[in-house]
Amino acid sequence: EVQLVESGGGLVQPGRSLRLSCAASGFSFRQFQMTWVRQAPGKGLEWISYISSGGGNIYYADSVKGRFTISRDNAKNSLYLQMSSLRVEDTAVYYCARGDASGNFESPFDPWGQGTLVTVSS
Amino acid sequence: QSVLTQPPSVSGAPGQRVTISCSGSSSNIGAGYDVHWYQQLPGSAPKLLIYNYINRPSGVPGRFSGSRSGTSASLAITGLQADDEADYYCQSYDRSLSGRWVFGGGTKLTVL
Protein backbone atom coordinates (compact mmCIF):
# COMPACT_ATOMS: atom_id res chain seq x y z
CA GLU A 1 0.00 0.00 0.00
CA VAL A 2 1.32 3.43 -0.94
CA GLN A 3 1.51 5.51 2.21
CA LEU A 4 2.79 8.88 3.38
CA VAL A 5 3.02 9.69 7.07
CA GLU A 6 3.90 13.17 8.29
CA SER A 7 5.35 13.96 11.70
CA GLY A 8 7.01 16.79 13.56
CA GLY A 9 4.16 19.22 14.00
CA GLY A 10 3.35 20.95 17.25
CA LEU A 11 3.13 24.25 19.07
CA VAL A 12 5.98 26.67 18.43
CA GLN A 13 6.56 30.32 19.25
CA PRO A 14 6.81 32.97 16.54
CA GLY A 15 10.33 33.31 15.19
CA ARG A 16 11.31 29.77 16.12
CA SER A 17 12.00 26.78 13.89
CA LEU A 18 10.45 23.39 13.30
CA ARG A 19 11.25 20.44 11.06
CA LEU A 20 8.56 18.31 9.50
CA SER A 21 9.15 14.81 8.16
CA CYS A 22 7.21 12.67 5.72
CA ALA A 23 7.90 8.94 5.70
CA ALA A 24 7.07 7.18 2.45
CA SER A 25 6.36 3.50 1.95
CA GLY A 26 4.87 1.16 -0.62
CA PHE A 27 6.55 2.70 -3.65
CA SER A 28 9.97 3.56 -5.04
CA PHE A 29 10.32 6.93 -3.31
CA ARG A 30 13.50 7.92 -5.15
CA GLN A 31 11.65 7.99 -8.48
CA PHE A 32 8.92 10.42 -7.53
CA GLN A 33 8.70 14.18 -7.23
CA MET A 34 7.22 15.34 -3.95
CA THR A 35 5.45 18.41 -2.65
CA TRP A 36 4.23 20.07 0.54
CA VAL A 37 0.78 21.63 0.75
CA ARG A 38 -0.69 23.38 3.76
CA GLN A 39 -4.17 24.26 4.96
CA ALA A 40 -4.78 27.00 7.51
CA PRO A 41 -7.67 26.39 9.92
CA GLY A 42 -10.95 26.74 8.04
CA LYS A 43 -9.18 27.76 4.85
CA GLY A 44 -8.31 26.23 1.50
CA LEU A 45 -5.26 24.40 0.21
CA GLU A 46 -2.01 26.23 -0.49
CA TRP A 47 0.94 24.69 -2.32
CA ILE A 48 4.18 25.69 -0.60
CA SER A 49 7.10 23.64 -1.90
CA TYR A 50 8.23 21.10 -4.52
CA ILE A 51 11.28 18.90 -4.91
CA SER A 52 12.20 16.74 -7.88
CA SER A 53 12.99 13.05 -7.55
CA GLY A 54 16.72 13.59 -7.28
CA GLY A 55 16.46 16.81 -5.32
CA GLY A 56 18.02 18.93 -8.06
CA ASN A 57 14.97 21.09 -8.72
CA ILE A 58 13.29 22.91 -5.86
CA TYR A 59 10.56 25.55 -5.84
CA TYR A 60 8.80 27.55 -3.14
CA ALA A 61 5.71 29.66 -2.87
CA ASP A 62 6.43 33.33 -2.24
CA SER A 63 4.81 33.03 1.19
CA VAL A 64 7.58 30.76 2.47
CA LYS A 65 10.54 31.55 0.24
CA GLY A 66 13.67 32.30 2.23
CA ARG A 67 12.21 30.80 5.42
CA PHE A 68 11.39 27.20 4.53
CA THR A 69 13.71 24.56 3.07
CA ILE A 70 12.54 21.36 1.43
CA SER A 71 14.84 18.35 1.23
CA ARG A 72 14.71 14.60 0.83
CA ASP A 73 16.74 11.54 1.75
CA ASN A 74 16.05 8.89 -0.84
CA ALA A 75 18.01 6.30 1.11
CA LYS A 76 15.62 6.79 4.04
CA ASN A 77 12.47 7.22 1.92
CA SER A 78 11.86 10.52 3.62
CA LEU A 79 10.86 14.05 2.75
CA TYR A 80 11.52 17.02 5.01
CA LEU A 81 10.44 20.60 5.48
CA GLN A 82 12.66 22.80 7.62
CA MET A 83 10.66 25.82 8.73
CA SER A 84 12.36 28.83 10.28
CA SER A 85 11.32 32.33 11.29
CA LEU A 86 7.84 30.97 11.81
CA ARG A 87 4.92 33.37 11.83
CA VAL A 88 1.44 33.16 13.28
CA GLU A 89 0.11 32.93 9.72
CA ASP A 90 2.09 29.72 9.16
CA THR A 91 -0.36 27.95 11.46
CA ALA A 92 -1.81 25.15 9.36
CA VAL A 93 -2.04 21.45 8.73
CA TYR A 94 0.90 20.50 6.56
CA TYR A 95 0.47 17.70 4.05
CA CYS A 96 3.08 15.93 1.97
CA ALA A 97 1.91 14.59 -1.36
CA ARG A 98 3.41 12.61 -4.21
CA GLY A 99 3.71 13.76 -7.79
CA ASP A 100 4.61 11.40 -10.57
CA ALA A 101 7.80 9.64 -11.64
CA SER A 102 8.26 11.36 -14.98
CA GLY A 103 8.98 14.85 -13.71
CA ASN A 104 5.78 16.13 -15.30
CA PHE A 105 4.83 19.34 -13.50
CA GLU A 106 1.21 18.86 -14.51
CA SER A 107 0.81 15.56 -12.70
CA PRO A 108 -1.72 15.38 -9.87
CA PHE A 109 -0.84 15.02 -6.20
CA ASP A 110 -1.62 11.47 -5.19
CA PRO A 111 -1.62 10.21 -2.54
CA TRP A 112 -1.56 12.66 0.37
CA GLY A 113 -0.44 12.03 3.90
CA GLN A 114 -2.79 12.50 6.82
CA GLY A 115 -1.20 15.85 7.69
CA THR A 116 0.54 17.26 10.73
CA LEU A 117 -0.66 20.37 12.57
CA VAL A 118 1.72 23.26 13.14
CA THR A 119 0.53 25.95 15.54
CA VAL A 120 2.57 29.13 15.78
CA SER A 121 1.60 31.08 18.85
CA SER A 122 3.17 32.83 21.81
CA GLN B 1 -7.53 35.24 -3.11
CA SER B 2 -7.00 31.98 -4.99
CA VAL B 3 -5.56 31.85 -8.51
CA LEU B 4 -8.32 29.47 -9.60
CA THR B 5 -11.89 30.58 -8.89
CA GLN B 6 -14.54 28.23 -7.54
CA PRO B 7 -17.98 28.97 -6.06
CA PRO B 8 -17.76 28.87 -2.24
CA SER B 9 -20.72 26.53 -1.95
CA VAL B 10 -23.17 24.38 -3.86
CA SER B 11 -26.01 22.23 -2.64
CA GLY B 12 -28.40 19.60 -3.88
CA ALA B 13 -30.86 17.00 -2.71
CA PRO B 14 -30.04 13.30 -2.69
CA GLY B 15 -30.21 11.88 -6.18
CA GLN B 16 -29.76 15.22 -7.89
CA ARG B 17 -26.90 16.48 -10.05
CA VAL B 18 -24.59 19.33 -9.14
CA THR B 19 -21.70 20.95 -10.92
CA ILE B 20 -18.72 22.86 -9.58
CA SER B 21 -16.85 25.26 -11.82
CA CYS B 22 -13.17 26.18 -11.75
CA SER B 23 -12.10 29.28 -13.65
CA GLY B 24 -8.50 30.09 -14.47
CA SER B 25 -6.45 32.31 -16.73
CA SER B 26 -4.02 32.28 -19.61
CA SER B 27 -1.13 31.30 -17.30
CA ASN B 28 -2.73 28.11 -16.03
CA ILE B 29 -5.85 26.46 -17.46
CA GLY B 30 -5.82 28.72 -20.53
CA ALA B 31 -2.21 27.76 -21.19
CA GLY B 32 -3.34 24.16 -21.59
CA TYR B 33 -2.23 22.76 -18.26
CA ASP B 34 -4.17 19.86 -16.84
CA VAL B 35 -6.76 20.33 -14.10
CA HIS B 36 -7.26 17.92 -11.23
CA TRP B 37 -9.99 17.69 -8.62
CA TYR B 38 -9.69 16.64 -4.99
CA GLN B 39 -12.32 15.68 -2.46
CA GLN B 40 -11.74 16.50 1.19
CA LEU B 41 -14.15 14.84 3.57
CA PRO B 42 -14.57 16.48 6.98
CA GLY B 43 -11.51 15.91 9.13
CA SER B 44 -9.63 14.06 6.40
CA ALA B 45 -6.80 14.70 3.99
CA PRO B 46 -7.59 15.59 0.38
CA LYS B 47 -8.03 12.68 -2.00
CA LEU B 48 -7.57 12.72 -5.77
CA LEU B 49 -10.99 12.52 -7.43
CA ILE B 50 -10.42 13.46 -11.09
CA TYR B 51 -7.13 13.93 -12.91
CA ASN B 52 -6.26 15.45 -16.26
CA TYR B 53 -9.72 17.02 -16.51
CA ILE B 54 -11.72 13.84 -17.12
CA ASN B 55 -10.01 10.75 -15.70
CA ARG B 56 -11.10 8.91 -12.57
CA PRO B 57 -8.58 7.04 -10.42
CA SER B 58 -9.42 3.46 -9.64
CA GLY B 59 -12.13 3.26 -7.01
CA VAL B 60 -13.79 6.60 -7.76
CA PRO B 61 -17.43 6.06 -8.71
CA GLY B 62 -18.64 6.96 -12.18
CA ARG B 63 -21.02 9.46 -10.59
CA PHE B 64 -18.08 11.85 -10.58
CA SER B 65 -17.01 13.33 -13.92
CA GLY B 66 -14.92 16.21 -15.15
CA SER B 67 -14.93 18.41 -18.20
CA ARG B 68 -13.07 21.30 -19.76
CA SER B 69 -14.10 24.43 -21.63
CA GLY B 70 -11.59 27.09 -22.59
CA THR B 71 -10.09 28.56 -19.44
CA SER B 72 -12.44 26.65 -17.17
CA ALA B 73 -13.02 23.18 -15.84
CA SER B 74 -16.04 21.62 -14.20
CA LEU B 75 -16.76 18.77 -11.84
CA ALA B 76 -20.15 17.09 -12.04
CA ILE B 77 -21.62 14.80 -9.43
CA THR B 78 -24.75 12.85 -10.30
CA GLY B 79 -26.97 10.78 -8.04
CA LEU B 80 -25.94 12.81 -4.99
CA GLN B 81 -25.42 10.84 -1.81
CA ALA B 82 -25.14 12.04 1.78
CA ASP B 83 -21.50 11.00 1.98
CA ASP B 84 -20.61 13.22 -0.97
CA GLU B 85 -20.84 16.14 1.44
CA ALA B 86 -17.30 17.49 1.43
CA ASP B 87 -15.03 20.25 0.19
CA TYR B 88 -13.91 20.02 -3.43
CA TYR B 89 -10.80 21.68 -4.82
CA CYS B 90 -9.51 22.13 -8.35
CA GLN B 91 -5.78 22.35 -8.99
CA SER B 92 -3.51 23.11 -11.92
CA TYR B 93 -0.01 24.24 -12.81
CA ASP B 94 0.70 27.92 -13.36
CA ARG B 95 3.60 29.15 -15.44
CA SER B 96 3.86 32.55 -13.79
CA LEU B 97 6.88 33.20 -11.57
CA SER B 98 4.79 34.00 -8.51
CA GLY B 99 3.20 30.58 -8.25
CA ARG B 100 3.75 27.15 -9.60
CA TRP B 101 1.02 24.81 -8.44
CA VAL B 102 -2.27 26.51 -7.76
CA PHE B 103 -5.56 25.56 -6.16
CA GLY B 104 -9.06 26.89 -6.27
CA GLY B 105 -10.48 28.27 -3.06
CA GLY B 106 -12.60 25.19 -2.56
CA THR B 107 -16.32 24.52 -2.82
CA LYS B 108 -18.38 23.20 0.07
CA LEU B 109 -20.98 20.71 -1.15
CA THR B 110 -24.01 20.37 1.07
CA VAL B 111 -26.41 17.48 0.51
CA LEU B 112 -29.82 18.73 1.63
Interface residues (C-beta under 8 A of the other chain):
Chain A: T35 V37 G44 L45 E46 W47 Y50 Y59 A61 D62 Y95 F105 E106 S107 P108 F109 D110 P111 W112 G113 Q114 G115
Chain B: S2 Y33 D34 H36 Y38 A45 P46 K47 L48 Y51 N52 P57 D87 Y89 Q91 S92 Y93 S98 G99 R100 W101 V102 F103 G104 G105 G106
